[in-house]
């Protein structure tokens, strides 16, 4: 090509995209268009392509959560890439670098009974008869059931019938009806037709009067044993079955944020504006996905709330101390809209929406005491006894064991007898639950019945007025009391010792039972969960029975005591391990399993006072749903942003206890109620920063509670658009606000997007919360994922290369020496990449592909695809296709001559390298400066 007569103008520098209405007015060295390119010091080329690294099994959901975790141990480290999709599924790549995904789910279970029935001459196949209904009495019946058959089934009470339960459905069936005085109350399992068979899984049959909610199904029949096949039906009962359920309910249509600490990933689920589910924690060693923190033991009942099997609550009614009982969820479900009536009966079950509660109040002592009047039932039998009319008959019982007889229980009463009334006393089928597990001579052996009567309306009788009317009666026995008689008076001293010699101090003390999960977190507690213990005799060990079992992720129960003479407010202590002091054996009050329901303790109050104090655990709350979760390395605390109930502040955990939060003093407030949401907590150069929608604060932690920490506004007017719209590197923090992208290096945030106003205005700010920022210190590039134009998901990456300009100097400036704008020699350089992603990260992930360069084999930039394809892609240096598709690379230079001068183009000479198909164009308008464009395909 002959260029004689023309002056050569070499393009020695290829700089940033700069957008103006008239790109020909830009000085040489800048770009009017830069798309899908990569900058280097003196060159520009097609960006590296992306290749799929792994893909979910369904291949139909965008990836909305992506993190690179690492399990560190003395023998080495294990990399764990973790993925979450919009359908609510979580995966880990296993092993890292293999491209193979493994679904993540940790399951709990609860026991069910399988009932298979067929044949017979009736639609009713299996039933339990509970006796004649009482006229006018309101009843409730319920049953959890799964229809595993092929035809609908029904539950019938003999008075009314449930709606059809379709094949495959699992639901809680509840029937409410009123007795008519003639019909029997029955549990009837009903097929759709006489010829149909049924195959069901069933759990927790419940029948009670609405007035007391005490389950009157006999204990032996509560596992469906002893029911009757009906009219020739063939029934097979299989025990030992179970239903599994996820310990963490992963929400669909949500995004996942991840904080790495303690060899675990702490997970927040939200739409990036508000929380969508309770957080979770993924343990890298075991692969367990567990709830993040635990519900306090004795938390007050809440309507329309998902409860996990094993969680323990107390009723709302009864004030701060509740009703003196605690209730355990026996099957995961959602509570009802109205609080149920919580029965006081030992082991009573209560139906509540899709949840079943069981009374599980623990009790402790050195003798058999605290016998409730629910241990027996009183019935009035007319004309069968000898009581005079107008008497109030009081019945109480004692329990005997191999050591002696207890004192009287709480009394029951039949009021205002008629002439010749009989009182029938039905002893429960088992002794109080807390006595289970005792061995002879401490185990209970029999009950004794005492009676007293007074004129109707007068004061209840003293204990000395009672007389023995039946002795050594067995559980489940029915005993008739025709008159009070003149039998022996009850014991005045409790001789029914249940523990051997020990060192527990005499007097009233209090206790709480806490749960410890397998991550080491100990739950909180409430005043309503406090147990009262009366140690009637010193020099004994302390027996505690009916200990509640926790959720499936419970590794231990922690029993905490006050000293004798303490109050319900504490202080509370627990003994972490066995010990011996001056020959006195001290037993740990930590039960290292989730199966033991009774045990004995021995300790002195002097030792207890020197043990681990947990009174402050009354202040613990369960971590609520949140938008962002972040581990502060300088404080050893977890900081939660966008937590439900804390919109303008940050909820901060206890130090080195990432799952424990105090609800009262664990909150850091900045500009409280200023109309700005707390977006994120980040650390930069050893300082903690609280970032809100339009401001930034320095937070100065100290050894006191977070609510007392000093908070100082650092800047105003701008802040990150969402929790992913900020990233931190060693020397800078970058965040995106509607007004621009900002770099913060310790002074004041400065905007770096002045040169791309058209692109910035094309961002769909209705979806600003989805914007993400990733700083890559290896390539010295900042990537910003944005939704351009009408896109509702991030569909492009704005990329800023700062290799030549760590200070992010502008690419164009006015020079007073030459009197015009010129391109900077070293500056930030903007370009746009056509990559659709919900997130971008640098992942520590070893690959074995020898064709890759050494650096890429160690770590890669990964993109979570925002397309519904379930893919995670990585930048592959030296590859110039996106999963085999060509990359449209455009770099458009600007004039080589002075501005606004007419120039004639003599030609173009280029020296491209490693190119595929290319097109080169230049402006031929003699009235305009030279314009050169290269399109690489």
Secondary structure, DSSP 4 states (H G I P E B T S, - for coil): ---TTS----------B---SSGGGSPTT-EEEEESEEE-SS-EEEPPEEEEEEE-SS--S-EEEEEEEEEEETTEEEEEEEEEETTS-EEEESSTTS--EEE---EEEEEEEEEEEE-SSSSEEEEEEEEEPPTT-EEEEEEEEEE-SSS-EEEE-SS-BPPPB-TT-EEEEEEEEE--SSSEEEEEEEESSTT--EEEEEEEEEEEETTT----S-GGGTTSTT-EE-TT-EEEEEEEEEEEEESS-PPSS-EEEEEEETTEEEEEEESSSSEEEEEEEEETTT--EEESS-PPBTEEP-TT-EE-TT-EEE-STTGGGTTS--EEEEE-EE--SSPPP---STT-EEEETTEEEEE---EEESBS----GGGEEEEEETTSS-BPSSEEEEEEEEEEETTEE------EEE-SPPTTBEEEEEE-SS--GGGTT--TTTSEEEEEEEEEEEETTSPPPPGGG-EEEEEEEPTT-EEEE---TT-PPPPSS---B-S-EEEEPSEEEEEEEEEEETTS-B--B-GGG-EEEEE-SSSE-EEEESPPP--TTEEEEEEEEPPTT-BTTB--EE--S-EEETTEEE--SEE-SSS--EEEE---HHHHHTSEE-GGGGGEE-----SEEEEETTTTEEEEES-TT-TTEEEEEETTEEEEEETTT-EEESSTTSS--EEEEEEETTEEEEEETTEEEEEE--SS-GGGSEEEEEEES---SSTTSEEE-SS-EEEEETTEEEEESSS--EE--GGGHHHHHTB-GGGGGG-EEEEETTTTEEEEEE-BTT-SS--EEEEEE-SS-TT---SEEEETTTTEEEE-SS--EEEEE---EEEEEEEE-----TTS-HHHHHEEEEEEE-STT-EEEEEETT--EETTEEP-EEEEE--SS-TT-------------S--SEEEEE---TTS---EEEEE-
